Amino acid sequence: MRASYGDQNVSLIISVDHGADPDVECLARSMEWPFGPREVIIREERLGLKDHVYACGRCLERAGSMIMLEDDLMVAPGFYELACQMIQTYNNDDRIASMALYHHGFNETSKMRFCPLLDG
């Protein structure tokens, strides 16, 4: 399934950590993105997972809001619309620092399993 972006102009930033397989860099540079501007950042030094996530997070300084996806994540077709609705609803609420589009199967705070409603 493909994600739906409606008629939105959606920017894509692909960040590749230093030392990645050369095929990853080639794919990032050659992939088409028909939904808006595309930027590829090839990191000049190895950052590792944590520092790479922080470096990607700094894109917020120019983007205002972002959806950060790692290479092993899959999204539902309506993920972008949901994220836009979340931003529209909570963007001006100072109590909200970030929002997630994923879940863990076990809630460590409540010590209970979490099972989302499977609605297709």
CYANA upper distance limits for C-alpha pairs under 8 A (distance plus 0.5 A):
  1 MET  CA     76 ALA  CA      8.38
  1 MET  CA     77 PRO  CA      7.03
  2 ARG  CA     77 PRO  CA      6.19
  3 ALA  CA     75 VAL  CA      7.91
  3 ALA  CA     76 ALA  CA      7.09
  3 ALA  CA     77 PRO  CA      4.33
  3 ALA  CA     78 GLY  CA      6.69
  3 ALA  CA     79 PHE  CA      7.61
  3 ALA  CA     80 TYR  CA      7.89
  4 SER  CA     77 PRO  CA      6.08
  4 SER  CA     78 GLY  CA      6.49
  4 SER  CA     79 PHE  CA      8.41
  4 SER  CA     80 TYR  CA      7.43
  4 SER  CA     81 GLU  CA      8.12
  5 TYR  CA     10 VAL  CA      7.95
  5 TYR  CA     35 PHE  CA      8.02
  5 TYR  CA     80 TYR  CA      6.85
  5 TYR  CA     81 GLU  CA      7.59
  8 GLN  CA     35 PHE  CA      7.81
  9 ASN  CA     35 PHE  CA      6.20
  9 ASN  CA     36 GLY  CA      5.45
  9 ASN  CA     37 PRO  CA      8.46
 10 VAL  CA     35 PHE  CA      5.95
 10 VAL  CA     36 GLY  CA      5.41
 10 VAL  CA     37 PRO  CA      7.57
 11 SER  CA     35 PHE  CA      7.74
 11 SER  CA     36 GLY  CA      5.62
 11 SER  CA     37 PRO  CA      5.33
 11 SER  CA     38 ARG  CA      6.32
 12 LEU  CA     33 TRP  CA      8.11
 12 LEU  CA     36 GLY  CA      7.84
 12 LEU  CA     37 PRO  CA      6.84
 12 LEU  CA     38 ARG  CA      5.21
 12 LEU  CA     39 GLU  CA      6.77
 13 ILE  CA     38 ARG  CA      6.33
 13 ILE  CA     39 GLU  CA      5.24
 13 ILE  CA     40 VAL  CA      6.32
 13 ILE  CA     41 ILE  CA      7.83
 14 ILE  CA     28 ALA  CA      7.23
 14 ILE  CA     38 ARG  CA      8.25
 14 ILE  CA     39 GLU  CA      6.73
 14 ILE  CA     40 VAL  CA      5.27
 14 ILE  CA     41 ILE  CA      6.57
 15 SER  CA     40 VAL  CA      6.47
 15 SER  CA     41 ILE  CA      5.17
 15 SER  CA     42 ILE  CA      6.54
 15 SER  CA     43 ARG  CA      7.71
 15 SER  CA     56 CYS  CA      7.64
 16 VAL  CA     20 ALA  CA      7.38
 16 VAL  CA     24 VAL  CA      8.27
 16 VAL  CA     25 GLU  CA      7.30
 16 VAL  CA     28 ALA  CA      8.49
 16 VAL  CA     40 VAL  CA      8.18
 16 VAL  CA     41 ILE  CA      6.66
 16 VAL  CA     42 ILE  CA      5.44
 16 VAL  CA     43 ARG  CA      6.54
 17 ASP  CA     42 ILE  CA      6.84
 17 ASP  CA     43 ARG  CA      5.55
 17 ASP  CA     44 GLU  CA      8.27
 17 ASP  CA     45 GLU  CA      7.91
 17 ASP  CA     46 ARG  CA      6.45
 17 ASP  CA     47 LEU  CA      6.97
 17 ASP  CA     48 GLY  CA      7.86
 17 ASP  CA     52 HIS  CA      7.42
 18 HIS  CA     42 ILE  CA      7.19
 18 HIS  CA     43 ARG  CA      5.46
 18 HIS  CA     44 GLU  CA      6.13
 18 HIS  CA     45 GLU  CA      5.67
 18 HIS  CA     46 ARG  CA      5.08
 18 HIS  CA     47 LEU  CA      7.71
 19 GLY  CA     45 GLU  CA      8.44
 19 GLY  CA     46 ARG  CA      6.98
 20 ALA  CA     24 VAL  CA      7.04
 20 ALA  CA     25 GLU  CA      7.69
 21 ASP  CA     25 GLU  CA      7.50
 22 PRO  CA     26 CYS  CA      6.75
 23 ASP  CA     27 LEU  CA      6.53
 24 VAL  CA     28 ALA  CA      6.61
 25 GLU  CA     29 ARG  CA      6.70
 25 GLU  CA     42 ILE  CA      7.98
 26 CYS  CA     30 SER  CA      6.59
 27 LEU  CA     31 MET  CA      6.25
 28 ALA  CA     40 VAL  CA      7.15
 29 ARG  CA     40 VAL  CA      6.94
 33 TRP  CA     37 PRO  CA      7.95
 33 TRP  CA     38 ARG  CA      7.00
 43 ARG  CA     47 LEU  CA      8.38
 47 LEU  CA     51 ASP  CA      5.77
 47 LEU  CA     52 HIS  CA      5.77
 48 GLY  CA     52 HIS  CA      6.29
 49 LEU  CA     53 VAL  CA      6.63
 50 LYS  CA     54 TYR  CA      6.87
 51 ASP  CA     55 ALA  CA      6.54
 52 HIS  CA     56 CYS  CA      6.65
 53 VAL  CA     57 GLY  CA      6.58
 54 TYR  CA     58 ARG  CA      6.99
 55 ALA  CA     59 CYS  CA      7.89
 56 CYS  CA     68 MET  CA      8.36
 57 GLY  CA     68 MET  CA      8.46
 59 CYS  CA     63 ALA  CA      6.58
 60 LEU  CA     64 GLY  CA      5.57
 60 LEU  CA     65 SER  CA      6.29
 60 LEU  CA     66 MET  CA      7.08
 65 SER  CA     87 ILE  CA      8.42
 67 ILE  CA     83 ALA  CA      8.18
 69 LEU  CA     73 LEU  CA      6.87
 75 VAL  CA     79 PHE  CA      6.69
 78 GLY  CA     82 LEU  CA      6.76
 79 PHE  CA     83 ALA  CA      6.62
 79 PHE  CA    101 LEU  CA      8.07
 80 TYR  CA     84 CYS  CA      6.65
 81 GLU  CA     85 GLN  CA      6.70
 82 LEU  CA     86 MET  CA      6.68
 83 ALA  CA     87 ILE  CA      6.69
 83 ALA  CA    101 LEU  CA      8.10
 84 CYS  CA     88 GLN  CA      6.56
 85 GLN  CA     89 THR  CA      6.56
 86 MET  CA     90 TYR  CA      6.45
 86 MET  CA     91 ASN  CA      8.19
 86 MET  CA     99 MET  CA      8.32
 87 ILE  CA     91 ASN  CA      5.42
 90 TYR  CA     96 ILE  CA      7.40
 91 ASN  CA     96 ILE  CA      8.27
103 HIS  CA    114 PHE  CA      8.34
104 HIS  CA    114 PHE  CA      7.47
105 GLY  CA    113 ARG  CA      6.30
105 GLY  CA    114 PHE  CA      5.55
105 GLY  CA    115 CYS  CA      7.01
106 PHE  CA    111 LYS  CA      7.50
106 PHE  CA    112 MET  CA      6.38
106 PHE  CA    113 ARG  CA      4.81
106 PHE  CA    114 PHE  CA      5.90
107 ASN  CA    111 LYS  CA      6.03
107 ASN  CA    112 MET  CA      5.92
107 ASN  CA    113 ARG  CA      6.46
107 ASN  CA    114 PHE  CA      6.77
108 GLU  CA    112 MET  CA      7.64
